[in-house]
Amino acid sequence: MKTLAVSFAVALAASTGLAAAQDFKAEWAKTLAAAEKEGELIFQSQPNQGARDFLQREWAKAFPKITLQMNVTPTPQFLARIRTERQAEKYLWDVALAGFTIGYPAAHEGMLDPVLPEIIDPEIKNPALWGGWDTAFVDLQHKYVLATSKFIAGPWYDALKIPPAKVEKEKLKTLLDPEYTGKTVWHDPGMPGSGTAVALMLRALMGEDALRTLVIDRRVQMVPQQPQVIEAMARGTAWMALGPPVRPLMAPYAQAGVKTDIRPFGNGPDVNMESIGGSTLFVFNKRPHPNATRVFVNWLLTHDVQEGFAKAIQQSSRRADVASVAEPDQTPIPGVKYLHTQWEEDQQKMDDAVKLVSEWHKQVK
């Protein structure tokens, strides 16, 4: 009797799975046909060139009848723009794969719809695949801002300028060495972007006094744009960098013959934070192309697209079945908990750290 019960349960699960697959196939065909009639998708992207190139190229291959209209307006300007548009009752945006600095205020101001209802593929909708929805959704309500990437991030240095043995021994104290005064560049944490969370990370890991010393006494170079960090490292005007993933972004300079040896400070929790990067997914309400939006969400979260996207931006996908793209020196230590700084629950602590850094930096000018 027990064998019959087990056999029935297996058969029921199989039939339920088959029915779900058939339902998905029918709904997908219907959604795709409607999306092709809409003919376009209005998309806000992160500035990472690798991300933009990958999405434009692969989307065009997959859905040639739906034009991807990509926008890369910086966060402050984009938020000002969409607020003005909505005050005039113009709803022009569909979806974003961008920084949480857009997602959090957009959610609070009632601009977004929950993401989960847009997912029609039952395989993608499995929370275990993403580490649980309460972890994958990083906004306070855990439904509007979905983190698609997960990796560790910390400072970078040029091993042609600073001995690796010194960094291995001194860790973050390397930033405080008087010998390197003026040689650290930081994507200004006062500007929304890759440098913002670093302020909280350094305050937590180094302490407030050390962070003050770094900003004031070691005269950190603050730059408003992420590419300026990369350029400073390429030109040798900076030897250490805070903010963006420097090594992957140095590729164009390396191809041009610039010699550097960019390395992270290590892969431990004493020099890194857990990061979600700039690849959070959110959908705008009252969007002009709802079916194209649904197609994009389901396409983006598939295994193959997540795998390709992770390789394009050199940041590991949150999907549990997608292999990490991290190099050995950036691979998280198994079983070790890392500080996280970018969840909305950390927002006030991050704002406080950014305020301190900005006030100290004014004393340097």
Rosetta blueprint (number, residue, H / E / L):
1 M L
2 K H
3 T H
4 L H
5 A H
6 V H
7 S H
8 F H
9 A H
10 V H
11 A H
12 L H
13 A H
14 A H
15 S H
16 T H
17 G H
18 L H
19 A H
20 A H
21 A H
22 Q H
23 D H
24 F H
25 K H
26 A H
27 E H
28 W H
29 A H
30 K H
31 T H
32 L H
33 A H
34 A H
35 A H
36 E H
37 K H
38 E H
39 G L
40 E E
41 L E
42 I E
43 F E
44 Q E
45 S E
46 Q L
47 P L
48 N L
49 Q H
50 G H
51 A H
52 R H
53 D H
54 F H
55 L H
56 Q H
57 R H
58 E H
59 W H
60 A H
61 K H
62 A H
63 F L
64 P L
65 K L
66 I L
67 T E
68 L E
69 Q E
70 M E
71 N E
72 V L
73 T L
74 P L
75 T H
76 P H
77 Q H
78 F H
79 L H
80 A H
81 R H
82 I H
83 R H
84 T H
85 E H
86 R H
87 Q H
88 A L
89 E L
90 K L
91 Y L
92 L L
93 W L
94 D L
95 V E
96 A E
97 L E
98 A E
99 G L
100 F H
101 T H
102 I H
103 G H
104 Y H
105 P H
106 A H
107 A H
108 H H
109 E L
110 G L
111 M L
112 L E
113 D E
114 P L
115 V L
116 L H
117 P H
118 E H
119 I L
120 I L
121 D L
122 P L
123 E L
124 I L
125 K L
126 N L
127 P H
128 A H
129 L H
130 W H
131 G L
132 G L
133 W H
134 D H
135 T H
136 A H
137 F E
138 V L
139 D L
140 L L
141 Q L
142 H L
143 K L
144 Y L
145 V L
146 L E
147 A E
148 T L
149 S E
150 K L
151 F E
152 I E
153 A E
154 G L
155 P L
156 W E
157 Y E
158 D E
159 A L
160 L L
161 K L
162 I L
163 P L
164 P H
165 A H
166 K H
167 V H
168 E H
169 K H
170 E H
171 K H
172 L H
173 K H
174 T H
175 L H
176 L H
177 D L
178 P H
179 E H
180 Y H
181 T L
182 G L
183 K L
184 T E
185 V E
186 W E
187 H E
188 D L
189 P L
190 G L
191 M L
192 P L
193 G L
194 S L
195 G L
196 T H
197 A H
198 V H
199 A H
200 L H
201 M H
202 L H
203 R H
204 A H
205 L H
206 M H
207 G L
208 E H
209 D H
210 A H
211 L H
212 R H
213 T H
214 L H
215 V H
216 I H
217 D H
218 R L
219 R L
220 V L
221 Q E
222 M E
223 V E
224 P L
225 Q L
226 Q H
227 P H
228 Q H
229 V H
230 I H
231 E H
232 A H
233 M H
234 A H
235 R H
236 G L
237 T L
238 A L
239 W L
240 M E
241 A E
242 L E
243 G L
244 P L
245 P L
246 V H
247 R H
248 P H
249 L H
250 M L
251 A H
252 P H
253 Y H
254 A H
255 Q H
256 A L
257 G L
258 V L
259 K L
260 T L
261 D L
262 I E
263 R E
264 P E
265 F L
266 G L
267 N L
268 G L
269 P L
270 D L
271 V L
272 N L
273 M E
274 E E
275 S E
276 I L
277 G L
278 G L
279 S L
280 T E
281 L E
282 F E
283 V E
284 F E
285 N L
286 K L
287 R L
288 P L
289 H L
290 P H
291 N H
292 A H
293 T H
294 R H
295 V H
296 F H
297 V H
298 N H
299 W H
300 L H
301 L L
302 T L
303 H H
304 D H
305 V H
306 Q H
307 E H
308 G H
309 F H
310 A H
311 K H
312 A H
313 I H
314 Q L
315 Q L
316 S L
317 S E
318 R L
319 R L
320 A L
321 D L
322 V L
323 A L
324 S L
325 V L
326 A L
327 E L
328 P H
329 D H
330 Q H
331 T L
332 P L
333 I L
334 P L
335 G L
336 V L
337 K L
338 Y L
339 L E
340 H E
341 T L
342 Q L
343 W L
344 E H
345 E H
346 D H
347 Q H
348 Q H
349 K H
350 M H
351 D H
352 D H
353 A H
354 V H
355 K H
356 L H
357 V H
358 S H
359 E H
360 W H
361 H H
362 K H
363 Q H
364 V H
365 K L
